[in-house]
Amino acid sequence: MTSELSFIAALRSLASHPAARGLDDDCAVLDIGGETLVLTHDTMVEGVHFLAGQDPADVAWKLVATNVSDLASKGAEPVGVLLGYQLGEGDARFIEGLGEALAHYGAVLLGGDTVGGAAPQHLGLTAIGKATFRPVPSRGGARVGDGVWVTGALGGAMMGLEALRSGVGDSTAYRRPVARLAEGTALAPVVSAMMDVSDGLLLDAWRMARASGVCLALDSATAPLACPESRRAEALRWGDDYELLFTLPPGLSPPVAASCIGHVIARPAGGLQMDGAMMESGENLGFEHH
């Protein structure tokens, strides 16, 4: 089976428009007239991104939130969404959750498509936003000397999934993640690079380093946790937290609550260092499709 990275690499020759940003970013950024549109698309598959039998209202919420999180990482305001929906059990509950999520984020349903089919259920959403600041932040702007920061805490979704499976504890962080829209808007004018943490802090930091042509040197002990300290290593590799990872020029403090977890160094270009040791892309840094 083709890996996610190799498939995306093969697609790059088709993504020649500047709006595609070389397929190296969370979103496409398209200038039209006096406006800059920010577009993103995420797919969720039953058994991979949500549990079989999970409340469809929660699935709908998460589908919207994951896409809006990409918009947040560009400092964009949501405008609307296009839904790709595979009919199944609980369609009415899905619509209920979709309405709740769209109302929460101030977006509307603009259209989409529905299909039939057997399990597992496949769902897709395209989110359209409007930039609040230009140039729109990218993954590729980190510079040597910048501080590396993250909003919120990591590991909450990991604990939430365990709670959902066991029926014990609070599963909200996994079922209904919250995109950091206000933080993204506040950060967009001051960051040098920004993206959301969807596939694990380490993997997403490596992606930022690669896009920026620098090395991110992280101090694992400074990463804030929403899980027991004994599970720190897992939390840094676990996805679904949807916090914002960003870099700031030296001497600047973020206008939102965030933790400094490292700094940017020159070499090796495209590398990731944790606690002084180099990390390789194949070292299970986070969630990847294979």
C-alpha positions as CSV (number, residue, x, y, z in Angstrom):
1,M,0.0,0.0,0.0
2,T,1.3,3.5,-0.9
3,S,2.2,5.6,2.2
4,E,0.6,8.9,2.9
5,L,3.8,10.8,2.4
6,S,4.7,9.2,-0.9
7,F,1.2,9.7,-2.3
8,I,1.2,13.4,-1.4
9,A,4.7,13.7,-3.0
10,A,3.3,12.2,-6.2
11,L,0.4,14.7,-6.2
12,R,2.7,17.7,-6.0
13,S,3.2,17.9,-9.8
14,L,-0.5,18.5,-10.2
15,A,-0.7,21.2,-7.5
16,S,1.0,23.9,-9.5
17,H,-1.2,26.8,-8.5
18,P,0.3,29.1,-5.8
19,A,-2.9,28.6,-3.7
20,A,-2.0,25.0,-3.2
21,R,1.2,26.0,-1.3
22,G,3.0,23.0,-2.7
23,L,0.7,20.7,-0.6
24,D,2.9,21.5,2.3
25,D,0.3,23.4,4.4
26,D,-2.9,22.7,6.2
27,C,-5.0,24.7,3.7
28,A,-5.2,26.2,0.3
29,V,-5.0,30.0,0.2
30,L,-6.7,31.6,-2.7
31,D,-6.8,35.3,-3.5
32,I,-10.0,36.4,-5.2
33,G,-10.5,40.1,-5.8
34,G,-9.9,41.9,-2.5
35,E,-10.5,38.8,-0.4
36,T,-8.3,35.8,0.5
37,L,-10.2,32.5,0.9
38,V,-8.8,29.7,3.0
39,L,-10.0,26.2,2.0
40,T,-9.5,22.8,3.6
41,H,-10.9,19.3,3.4
42,D,-10.8,16.4,5.9
43,T,-12.1,12.9,5.6
44,M,-13.1,10.7,8.6
45,V,-13.6,6.9,8.4
46,E,-15.5,4.7,10.8
47,G,-13.1,2.6,12.8
48,V,-10.2,4.9,12.1
49,H,-11.2,8.4,13.1
50,F,-14.3,7.5,15.2
51,L,-15.6,4.3,16.8
52,A,-18.3,2.1,15.3
53,G,-21.5,2.8,17.1
54,Q,-20.4,6.2,18.3
55,D,-23.1,8.9,18.6
56,P,-23.5,10.4,15.1
57,A,-24.1,13.8,16.6
58,D,-20.6,13.7,18.1
59,V,-19.1,12.4,14.8
60,A,-20.7,15.4,13.0
61,W,-19.3,17.8,15.6
62,K,-15.8,16.3,15.3
63,L,-15.9,16.4,11.5
64,V,-16.7,20.1,11.6
65,A,-14.2,20.9,14.4
66,T,-11.2,19.2,12.6
67,N,-11.8,21.2,9.5
68,V,-12.3,24.5,11.4
69,S,-9.1,23.8,13.3
70,D,-7.2,24.0,10.0
71,L,-8.9,27.4,9.4
72,A,-7.8,28.5,12.9
73,S,-4.2,27.6,12.1
74,K,-4.4,30.2,9.2
75,G,-6.2,32.8,11.3
76,A,-9.3,32.5,9.2
77,E,-12.9,33.0,10.0
78,P,-15.3,30.2,8.9
79,V,-17.8,31.0,6.2
80,G,-19.4,27.7,5.2
81,V,-18.9,24.0,4.6
82,L,-19.6,21.4,1.9
83,L,-20.5,17.9,3.2
84,G,-19.8,14.5,1.7
85,Y,-22.0,12.1,3.6
86,Q,-22.4,8.3,3.4
87,L,-26.0,7.4,4.5
88,G,-26.2,5.1,7.4
89,E,-27.7,4.5,10.8
90,G,-28.4,7.7,12.8
91,D,-28.7,10.2,10.0
92,A,-31.0,12.4,12.0
93,R,-28.6,12.5,14.9
94,F,-25.8,13.4,12.5
95,I,-27.8,16.4,11.2
96,E,-28.5,17.4,14.8
97,G,-24.8,17.4,15.7
98,L,-23.9,19.1,12.4
99,G,-26.3,22.0,13.2
100,E,-24.8,22.4,16.7
101,A,-21.3,22.5,15.4
102,L,-22.0,24.9,12.6
103,A,-23.8,27.2,15.0
104,H,-20.9,27.1,17.4
105,Y,-18.4,28.1,14.8
106,G,-20.6,30.6,12.9
107,A,-20.6,28.7,9.6
108,V,-23.4,27.5,7.3
109,L,-23.9,24.5,5.1
110,L,-23.4,25.5,1.5
111,G,-24.0,22.1,-0.2
112,G,-22.3,18.8,-0.8
113,D,-23.2,15.2,-1.8
114,T,-24.7,12.1,-0.3
115,V,-24.0,8.5,-1.3
116,G,-25.1,5.0,-0.1
117,G,-22.8,2.2,0.7
118,A,-21.9,-0.5,3.2
119,A,-19.9,0.0,6.4
120,P,-17.4,1.4,7.3
121,Q,-18.9,4.8,6.9
122,H,-16.8,7.5,5.1
123,L,-17.4,11.2,5.7
124,G,-15.9,14.3,4.2
125,L,-16.1,18.0,4.8
126,T,-14.7,21.0,2.9
127,A,-14.5,24.1,5.0
128,I,-14.2,27.6,3.5
129,G,-12.9,30.5,5.5
130,K,-11.9,34.1,5.0
131,A,-8.5,35.3,6.1
132,T,-8.4,37.9,8.9
133,F,-4.7,38.8,8.3
134,R,-2.4,38.7,5.3
135,P,0.0,37.2,4.5
136,V,-1.8,34.1,5.8
137,P,0.5,32.1,8.1
138,S,2.0,28.9,6.8
139,R,3.9,25.9,8.2
140,G,6.9,27.2,6.3
141,G,7.9,30.4,8.0
142,A,9.8,29.2,11.1
143,R,13.2,30.9,11.4
144,V,16.4,30.3,13.3
145,G,16.1,31.8,16.8
146,D,12.3,31.7,16.9
147,G,10.6,30.2,20.0
148,V,8.4,27.2,19.5
149,W,5.0,27.4,21.3
150,V,1.8,25.4,21.7
151,T,-1.6,26.4,23.0
152,G,-3.5,24.3,25.6
153,A,-2.5,20.9,26.8
154,L,-1.8,17.6,25.1
155,G,-3.1,14.1,25.7
156,G,-6.7,15.0,26.4
157,A,-8.1,13.3,23.4
158,M,-6.1,10.2,24.2
159,M,-7.7,10.0,27.7
160,G,-11.1,10.8,26.2
161,L,-10.9,7.9,23.8
162,E,-10.1,5.6,26.7
163,A,-13.0,7.0,28.7
164,L,-15.3,6.5,25.7
165,R,-14.3,2.9,25.3
166,S,-14.5,2.0,28.9
167,G,-17.6,4.1,29.8
168,V,-15.7,5.6,32.7
169,G,-14.5,9.2,32.9
170,D,-14.9,12.3,30.7
171,S,-14.7,11.6,26.9
172,T,-15.5,15.1,25.7
173,A,-12.0,15.9,24.5
174,Y,-12.1,13.1,22.0
175,R,-15.8,13.3,21.1
176,R,-16.1,17.1,20.8
177,P,-12.8,18.8,20.3
178,V,-12.7,22.6,20.2
179,A,-10.9,24.4,17.3
180,R,-8.8,27.4,18.6
181,L,-10.4,30.0,16.3
182,A,-10.0,33.0,18.6
183,E,-6.4,32.1,19.3
184,G,-5.6,31.6,15.6
185,T,-7.0,35.0,14.8
186,A,-5.0,36.7,17.6
187,L,-1.8,34.9,16.6
188,A,-1.9,35.3,12.8
189,P,-0.4,38.8,12.8
190,V,2.6,37.9,15.0
191,V,3.6,34.3,14.2
192,S,6.3,33.2,11.8
193,A,4.7,29.8,11.3
194,M,1.6,28.1,12.5
195,M,-0.3,24.8,12.2
196,D,-2.7,22.7,14.2
197,V,-1.7,19.6,16.2
198,S,-3.9,16.9,14.6
199,D,-1.6,14.0,14.2
200,G,0.6,14.3,17.3
201,L,3.0,17.1,18.4
202,L,6.2,15.4,17.3
203,L,5.0,14.5,13.8
204,D,3.4,17.9,13.3
205,A,6.6,19.7,14.6
206,W,8.6,17.6,12.1
207,R,6.3,18.6,9.3
208,M,6.8,22.3,10.3
209,A,10.5,21.9,10.4
210,R,10.5,20.2,7.0
211,A,8.3,22.9,5.4
212,S,10.4,25.7,6.9
213,G,13.8,24.2,6.1
214,V,15.0,24.4,9.7
215,C,15.3,22.2,12.8
216,L,12.8,22.4,15.7
217,A,14.5,21.6,19.0
218,L,11.9,20.7,21.6
219,D,12.1,20.2,25.4
220,S,9.6,17.4,26.2
221,A,9.3,18.4,29.8
222,T,7.9,21.8,29.0
223,A,5.0,20.4,26.9
224,P,1.7,20.9,28.9
225,L,-0.3,17.8,29.6
226,A,-3.9,16.8,30.0
227,C,-3.0,13.3,31.1
228,P,-0.8,11.7,33.8
229,E,2.9,12.5,33.7
230,S,3.7,8.8,33.3
231,R,2.1,9.0,29.8
232,R,4.0,12.1,28.6
233,A,5.7,10.1,25.7
234,E,2.4,8.9,24.4
235,A,0.8,12.3,24.6
236,L,3.5,13.8,22.5
237,R,2.7,11.3,19.7
238,W,-1.1,11.1,20.1
239,G,-3.3,13.2,17.7
240,D,-6.7,14.7,17.9
241,D,-5.8,17.5,20.4
242,Y,-6.3,20.3,17.8
243,E,-4.1,22.8,19.7
244,L,-2.0,25.3,17.7
245,L,1.7,24.8,17.2
246,F,3.5,28.1,16.3
247,T,6.8,29.9,16.2
248,L,7.4,33.4,17.3
249,P,10.4,35.7,16.6
250,P,12.8,36.0,19.6
251,G,11.7,38.4,22.3
252,L,8.0,38.2,21.4
253,S,5.3,36.8,23.8
254,P,2.1,35.4,22.4
255,P,-1.1,37.3,22.8
256,V,-2.9,34.1,24.0
257,A,-2.3,31.5,26.7
258,A,0.5,29.2,25.4
259,S,3.6,27.4,26.5
260,C,7.1,27.7,25.0
261,I,8.3,24.2,24.3
262,G,11.5,24.8,22.4
263,H,13.3,26.9,19.8
264,V,14.4,26.8,16.2
265,I,17.9,26.0,15.2
266,A,19.5,25.8,11.7
267,R,20.5,22.2,11.3
268,P,19.8,19.6,10.2
269,A,17.4,21.4,7.9
270,G,14.0,19.7,8.1
271,G,15.0,17.9,11.3
272,L,13.4,17.4,14.7
273,Q,15.3,17.3,18.0
274,M,13.8,16.3,21.3
275,D,15.8,16.7,24.5
276,G,19.0,16.9,22.5
277,A,18.4,13.7,20.5
278,M,17.5,13.8,16.8
279,M,14.2,12.2,15.9
280,E,13.6,10.4,12.6
281,S,10.4,10.6,10.6
282,G,9.9,6.8,10.8
283,E,10.2,6.7,14.6
284,N,6.4,6.6,15.2
285,L,6.3,10.3,15.7
286,G,2.5,10.4,15.4
287,F,-0.5,9.2,13.3
288,E,0.1,8.5,9.7
289,H,-2.0,6.6,7.1
290,H,-0.1,3.6,5.6
